[in-house]
Amino acid sequence: MRIEASSVEDYLSKAPEDRQDALRRMRQILSDNLPSGFEEGLSYGMPGYVVPHSVYPAGYHCNPALPLPFVSFANQKNFIALYHMGLYASEEDMAWFKGRWDAKAHGKLDMGKSCIRFKNPSKIPWALLEDLAQRVTPEQWIARYESAFVKR
């Protein structure tokens, strides 16, 4: 479900009312916990955090005009999505995340590649997302990105 927006705040204000609190909380958790150097903005029509061109001039290999994406979140038709490229690029971080997921408290993990789907906003594991946000610095992300995605 695409939301036409000119800024992150505009995006959040246009999201369905019953999801706005969860989306705002996700933004706050990412903003408060991501290591210094990531920048907030809209990319591919959703709010997220990127490594800016000032830090990584090569940009995103799919479109070098865009900064290097790291984590985004979005309102989708049937769920709230968190797209975490760091999990997709690191087997170690993926294993850590899956090992920390509490299915009794949050339900079965619904995930594909970098997308974590939250169908019930009341079951989002906020503390786990805080820990996840703190795991990778921009420098670590650049190194993982280059080793996983950039053809040499």
Contacts in CASP RR format, 6 or more apart in sequence:
PFRMAT RR
TARGET T0000
AUTHOR 0000-0000-0000
METHOD contacts of the structure
MODEL  1
MRIEASSVEDYLSKAPEDRQDALRRMRQILSDNLPSGFEEGLSYGMPGYV
VPHSVYPAGYHCNPALPLPFVSFANQKNFIALYHMGLYASEEDMAWFKGR
WDAKAHGKLDMGKSCIRFKNPSKIPWALLEDLAQRVTPEQWIARYESAFV
KR
1 75 0 8 1.000
1 76 0 8 1.000
1 77 0 8 1.000
2 45 0 8 1.000
3 11 0 8 1.000
3 14 0 8 1.000
3 15 0 8 1.000
3 45 0 8 1.000
3 46 0 8 1.000
3 74 0 8 1.000
3 75 0 8 1.000
4 14 0 8 1.000
5 11 0 8 1.000
5 14 0 8 1.000
5 42 0 8 1.000
5 45 0 8 1.000
6 42 0 8 1.000
7 41 0 8 1.000
7 42 0 8 1.000
8 27 0 8 1.000
8 40 0 8 1.000
8 41 0 8 1.000
8 42 0 8 1.000
8 47 0 8 1.000
8 48 0 8 1.000
11 42 0 8 1.000
11 45 0 8 1.000
11 46 0 8 1.000
11 47 0 8 1.000
12 20 0 8 1.000
12 23 0 8 1.000
12 24 0 8 1.000
12 27 0 8 1.000
12 47 0 8 1.000
13 20 0 8 1.000
15 23 0 8 1.000
15 75 0 8 1.000
16 75 0 8 1.000
18 121 0 8 1.000
19 75 0 8 1.000
19 80 0 8 1.000
19 121 0 8 1.000
21 121 0 8 1.000
22 80 0 8 1.000
22 118 0 8 1.000
22 121 0 8 1.000
22 124 0 8 1.000
23 47 0 8 1.000
23 73 0 8 1.000
23 75 0 8 1.000
23 80 0 8 1.000
25 124 0 8 1.000
25 126 0 8 1.000
26 73 0 8 1.000
26 80 0 8 1.000
26 82 0 8 1.000
26 124 0 8 1.000
26 129 0 8 1.000
27 40 0 8 1.000
27 47 0 8 1.000
27 73 0 8 1.000
29 126 0 8 1.000
29 129 0 8 1.000
29 130 0 8 1.000
29 133 0 8 1.000
30 40 0 8 1.000
30 48 0 8 1.000
30 49 0 8 1.000
30 71 0 8 1.000
30 73 0 8 1.000
30 129 0 8 1.000
30 133 0 8 1.000
31 40 0 8 1.000
32 130 0 8 1.000
32 133 0 8 1.000
33 129 0 8 1.000
33 130 0 8 1.000
33 133 0 8 1.000
33 134 0 8 1.000
34 49 0 8 1.000
34 70 0 8 1.000
34 71 0 8 1.000
34 133 0 8 1.000
34 134 0 8 1.000
35 134 0 8 1.000
35 136 0 8 1.000
35 137 0 8 1.000
35 138 0 8 1.000
36 138 0 8 1.000
37 51 0 8 1.000
37 52 0 8 1.000
37 55 0 8 1.000
37 137 0 8 1.000
37 138 0 8 1.000
38 49 0 8 1.000
38 50 0 8 1.000
38 51 0 8 1.000
38 70 0 8 1.000
38 71 0 8 1.000
38 138 0 8 1.000
39 49 0 8 1.000
39 50 0 8 1.000
39 51 0 8 1.000
39 52 0 8 1.000
39 67 0 8 1.000
40 47 0 8 1.000
40 48 0 8 1.000
40 49 0 8 1.000
41 47 0 8 1.000
41 48 0 8 1.000
41 49 0 8 1.000
41 50 0 8 1.000
42 48 0 8 1.000
43 50 0 8 1.000
43 66 0 8 1.000
43 67 0 8 1.000
43 69 0 8 1.000
43 72 0 8 1.000
44 69 0 8 1.000
44 72 0 8 1.000
45 74 0 8 1.000
46 72 0 8 1.000
46 73 0 8 1.000
46 74 0 8 1.000
46 83 0 8 1.000
47 72 0 8 1.000
47 73 0 8 1.000
47 74 0 8 1.000
48 69 0 8 1.000
48 70 0 8 1.000
48 71 0 8 1.000
48 72 0 8 1.000
48 73 0 8 1.000
49 70 0 8 1.000
49 71 0 8 1.000
49 72 0 8 1.000
50 66 0 8 1.000
50 67 0 8 1.000
50 68 0 8 1.000
50 69 0 8 1.000
50 70 0 8 1.000
51 59 0 8 1.000
51 67 0 8 1.000
51 68 0 8 1.000
51 70 0 8 1.000
51 138 0 8 1.000
51 141 0 8 1.000
51 142 0 8 1.000
52 67 0 8 1.000
53 59 0 8 1.000
53 67 0 8 1.000
55 138 0 8 1.000
55 142 0 8 1.000
56 67 0 8 1.000
56 68 0 8 1.000
56 138 0 8 1.000
56 142 0 8 1.000
58 64 0 8 1.000
58 68 0 8 1.000
58 150 0 8 1.000
59 65 0 8 1.000
59 66 0 8 1.000
59 67 0 8 1.000
59 68 0 8 1.000
60 66 0 8 1.000
60 67 0 8 1.000
60 68 0 8 1.000
60 69 0 8 1.000
61 149 0 8 1.000
61 150 0 8 1.000
61 151 0 8 1.000
68 141 0 8 1.000
68 142 0 8 1.000
68 145 0 8 1.000
69 83 0 8 1.000
69 85 0 8 1.000
70 84 0 8 1.000
70 85 0 8 1.000
70 86 0 8 1.000
70 136 0 8 1.000
70 138 0 8 1.000
70 141 0 8 1.000
71 82 0 8 1.000
71 83 0 8 1.000
71 84 0 8 1.000
71 85 0 8 1.000
71 86 0 8 1.000
71 133 0 8 1.000
72 82 0 8 1.000
72 83 0 8 1.000
73 80 0 8 1.000
73 81 0 8 1.000
73 82 0 8 1.000
73 83 0 8 1.000
74 80 0 8 1.000
74 81 0 8 1.000
74 83 0 8 1.000
75 81 0 8 1.000
76 117 0 8 1.000
78 119 0 8 1.000
79 110 0 8 1.000
79 117 0 8 1.000
79 118 0 8 1.000
79 119 0 8 1.000
80 117 0 8 1.000
80 118 0 8 1.000
80 121 0 8 1.000
80 124 0 8 1.000
81 115 0 8 1.000
81 116 0 8 1.000
81 117 0 8 1.000
81 118 0 8 1.000
82 115 0 8 1.000
82 116 0 8 1.000
82 118 0 8 1.000
82 129 0 8 1.000
83 114 0 8 1.000
83 115 0 8 1.000
83 116 0 8 1.000
84 114 0 8 1.000
84 116 0 8 1.000
84 132 0 8 1.000
85 114 0 8 1.000
85 141 0 8 1.000
85 145 0 8 1.000
86 93 0 8 1.000
86 114 0 8 1.000
86 136 0 8 1.000
86 141 0 8 1.000
86 144 0 8 1.000
87 93 0 8 1.000
87 94 0 8 1.000
87 97 0 8 1.000
87 114 0 8 1.000
87 116 0 8 1.000
87 132 0 8 1.000
88 94 0 8 1.000
88 113 0 8 1.000
88 114 0 8 1.000
89 144 0 8 1.000
89 145 0 8 1.000
89 148 0 8 1.000
89 149 0 8 1.000
90 136 0 8 1.000
90 144 0 8 1.000
90 148 0 8 1.000
93 135 0 8 1.000
93 136 0 8 1.000
96 135 0 8 1.000
97 128 0 8 1.000
97 132 0 8 1.000
98 109 0 8 1.000
100 128 0 8 1.000
100 131 0 8 1.000
101 109 0 8 1.000
101 125 0 8 1.000
101 128 0 8 1.000
102 125 0 8 1.000
102 128 0 8 1.000
103 109 0 8 1.000
105 123 0 8 1.000
105 125 0 8 1.000
106 123 0 8 1.000
106 124 0 8 1.000
106 125 0 8 1.000
107 123 0 8 1.000
109 116 0 8 1.000
110 116 0 8 1.000
110 117 0 8 1.000
110 118 0 8 1.000
110 119 0 8 1.000
111 117 0 8 1.000
118 124 0 8 1.000
136 144 0 8 1.000
END
